[in-house]
Amino acid sequence: MSGPIVVVAGATGAVGDEFFALFEQRKFPIGELRLLASARSAGKKLTVCGVEYTVEEMTAGSFAGVDIALFSAGGARSKEFAQHAVDAGALVIDNSSAFRMDEDVPLVIPEINGHLVDDFCAGAGKTCEGIIANPNCSTIIMLVPLEPLRRRFGVERIVVSTYQAASGAGAAAMRELETLSRAALAGEAVEPKIFSEPCAFNVFSHDSAMHPETGRNQEEQKMIDETRKIWEDAEIGVVPTCIRVGVKRAHAASINVTLSSPASESKVREALAEGEGIELCDDRTGNSFPTPLKASGKNDILVGRIRPDETQDHADGRYVGWELFVCGDQLRKGAALNAIQIAERALGV
Ligand SMILES: NC(=O)c1ccc[n+]([C@@H]2O[C@H](COP(=O)([O-])OP(=O)(O)OC[C@H]3O[C@@H](n4cnc5c(N)ncnc54)[C@H](OP(=O)(O)O)[C@@H]3O)[C@@H](O)[C@H]2O)c1
């Protein structure tokens, strides 16, 4: 069969599942597909685009002849196996945080800096070799809607509060939300295993490790560091508060952005309407705005509650401060879709 040999590393996970839906939806060109997971899943059958595949255990020898390796098996596995894939000649697109801040690894959101994929693959044949990193899901969901504002008006500072779904912590976390929800409704007490707090009917500080001195958790630090790398702006102010909510799928974020030059509401709306990967969802009359349920299964980031921040500099109906509420499916644009867009760009399709 013509087309690249593609590996999905982490095929049995929440992101793996999304890759398969997107292969079908986008008619992603695949000559041969191999599905890898842990030894626990070896032998498991999965159907992708109507064809049944057998999951294999990921080993150093899994990558012979592979063109594209889509990694979503956790940072430790990326660190252990990605170089084996590169040595076998593959382009690794990594969903974990393992390589994001490495100087020689492009950190790519195609709507923002897709040209890095072109540069990385320039001169290569069918595909290039090496590692390209996918940013953190909250970073992607924040930056895609801010990009058209940055391009037109510049961005000085972002204050962002996230409302992150359980599925951001993987398939087992989604199951934990279901189990704990049922238990809570039945009046039973069930101890959480994935999160340190009960995720059903609850809201709590993001479960990633907390830095004892900065008071920031790792998710918040990623949003700061990755924004600076992607926008190539070491000065940009990012003030995140990352929160987990008892929602199954799709992250939300409340964003207060300070622009470099003031803009009228019509110009802000015009910029957002023209932005790539964005769907406006801002019905003031109907009081209808982005929700995780509306965003689930969608490729675009929903943007609403667009309004000026009157406490910041303004004159003649033009404001530097703007408020937005956004929702995006972090399994899609925050992970699998972003990786597939990178692969498509590398393949020139
Ligand atoms: N969930 C999200 O929204 C999201 C968003 C952005 C990035 N990511 C990143 O994507 C990665 C996967 O996330 P996920 O949500 O899909 O997690 P998940 O549902 O927990 O799936 C993890 C996958 O990794 C595999 N795996 C675990 N240990 C392995 C090993 N020793 N060797 C080979 N495969 C192994 C698992 O296979 P078994 O089933 O055999 O254990 C499973 O396929 C993580 O790095 C995560 O940070 C996730």
The ligand as an SDF file (V2000), in Angstrom:
LIG
                    3D

 48 52  0  0  0  0  0  0  0  0999 V2000
   -5.5100   13.2920   27.9210 N   0  0  0  0  0  0  0  0  0  0  0  0
   -5.2610   14.4720   27.3920 C   0  0  0  0  0  0  0  0  0  0  0  0
   -6.1310   15.3370   27.2860 O   0  0  0  0  0  0  0  0  0  0  0  0
   -3.8810   14.8170   26.9180 C   0  0  0  0  0  0  0  0  0  0  0  0
   -3.6900   16.0480   26.2880 C   0  0  0  0  0  0  0  0  0  0  0  0
   -2.4250   16.3910   25.8410 C   0  0  0  0  0  0  0  0  0  0  0  0
   -1.3830   15.5010   26.0270 C   0  0  0  0  0  0  0  0  0  0  0  0
   -1.5950   14.3310   26.6480 N   0  0  0  0  0  0  0  0  0  0  0  0
   -0.4540   13.4270   26.8210 C   0  0  0  0  0  0  0  0  0  0  0  0
   -0.6450   12.2780   26.0200 O   0  0  0  0  0  0  0  0  0  0  0  0
   -0.1250   11.1390   26.6840 C   0  0  0  0  0  0  0  0  0  0  0  0
   -1.2170   10.0840   26.7940 C   0  0  0  0  0  0  0  0  0  0  0  0
   -2.3070   10.6100   27.4670 O   0  0  0  0  0  0  0  0  0  0  0  0
   -3.6900    9.8210   27.5770 P   0  0  0  0  0  0  0  0  0  0  0  0
   -4.6330   10.7810   28.1740 O   0  0  0  0  0  0  0  0  0  0  0  0
   -4.0420    9.1310   26.3040 O   0  0  0  0  0  0  0  0  0  0  0  0
   -3.2900    8.7200   28.6990 O   0  0  0  0  0  0  0  0  0  0  0  0
   -3.9660    7.2800   28.9660 P   0  0  0  0  0  0  0  0  0  0  0  0
   -5.3860    7.2860   28.5790 O   0  0  0  0  0  0  0  0  0  0  0  0
   -3.6120    6.9700   30.3620 O   0  0  0  0  0  0  0  0  0  0  0  0
   -3.1640    6.3190   27.9770 O   0  0  0  0  0  0  0  0  0  0  0  0
   -1.8030    6.0220   28.1630 C   0  0  0  0  0  0  0  0  0  0  0  0
   -1.3060    5.1630   27.0150 C   0  0  0  0  0  0  0  0  0  0  0  0
    0.0810    4.9040   27.2420 O   0  0  0  0  0  0  0  0  0  0  0  0
    0.3070    3.5130   27.1880 C   0  0  0  0  0  0  0  0  0  0  0  0
    1.4090    3.0800   28.0400 N   0  0  0  0  0  0  0  0  0  0  0  0
    1.5030    3.1760   29.3900 C   0  0  0  0  0  0  0  0  0  0  0  0
    2.6370    2.5820   29.8070 N   0  0  0  0  0  0  0  0  0  0  0  0
    3.2680    2.1070   28.7140 C   0  0  0  0  0  0  0  0  0  0  0  0
    4.4710    1.3890   28.4670 C   0  0  0  0  0  0  0  0  0  0  0  0
    5.2790    1.0360   29.4800 N   0  0  0  0  0  0  0  0  0  0  0  0
    4.7930    1.0520   27.2080 N   0  0  0  0  0  0  0  0  0  0  0  0
    3.9840    1.3910   26.1880 C   0  0  0  0  0  0  0  0  0  0  0  0
    2.8240    2.0610   26.3240 N   0  0  0  0  0  0  0  0  0  0  0  0
    2.4810    2.4240   27.5740 C   0  0  0  0  0  0  0  0  0  0  0  0
   -0.9850    2.9150   27.6890 C   0  0  0  0  0  0  0  0  0  0  0  0
   -1.0500    1.5570   27.3320 O   0  0  0  0  0  0  0  0  0  0  0  0
   -1.8190    0.4830   28.2670 P   0  0  0  0  0  0  0  0  0  0  0  0
   -3.2820    0.6890   27.9820 O   0  0  0  0  0  0  0  0  0  0  0  0
   -1.3120   -0.8080   27.7810 O   0  0  0  0  0  0  0  0  0  0  0  0
   -1.4630    0.8060   29.6880 O   0  0  0  0  0  0  0  0  0  0  0  0
   -1.9910    3.8020   26.9470 C   0  0  0  0  0  0  0  0  0  0  0  0
   -2.1060    3.3940   25.6160 O   0  0  0  0  0  0  0  0  0  0  0  0
    0.4370   11.6410   28.0130 C   0  0  0  0  0  0  0  0  0  0  0  0
    1.8020   11.9220   27.8410 O   0  0  0  0  0  0  0  0  0  0  0  0
   -0.3180   12.9200   28.2480 C   0  0  0  0  0  0  0  0  0  0  0  0
    0.3990   13.8390   29.0360 O   0  0  0  0  0  0  0  0  0  0  0  0
   -2.8140   13.9620   27.0800 C   0  0  0  0  0  0  0  0  0  0  0  0
  1  2  1  0
  2  3  2  0
  2  4  1  0
  4  5  1  0
  4 48  2  0
  5  6  2  0
  6  7  1  0
  7  8  2  0
  8  9  1  0
  8 48  1  0
  9 10  1  0
  9 46  1  0
 10 11  1  0
 11 12  1  0
 11 44  1  0
 12 13  1  0
 13 14  1  0
 14 15  2  0
 14 16  1  0
 14 17  1  0
 17 18  1  0
 18 19  2  0
 18 20  1  0
 18 21  1  0
 21 22  1  0
 22 23  1  0
 23 24  1  0
 23 42  1  0
 24 25  1  0
 25 26  1  0
 25 36  1  0
 26 27  1  0
 26 35  1  0
 27 28  2  0
 28 29  1  0
 29 30  1  0
 29 35  2  0
 30 31  1  0
 30 32  2  0
 32 33  1  0
 33 34  2  0
 34 35  1  0
 36 37  1  0
 36 42  1  0
 37 38  1  0
 38 39  2  0
 38 40  1  0
 38 41  1  0
 42 43  1  0
 44 45  1  0
 44 46  1  0
 46 47  1  0
M  CHG  2   8   1  16  -1
M  END
$$$$
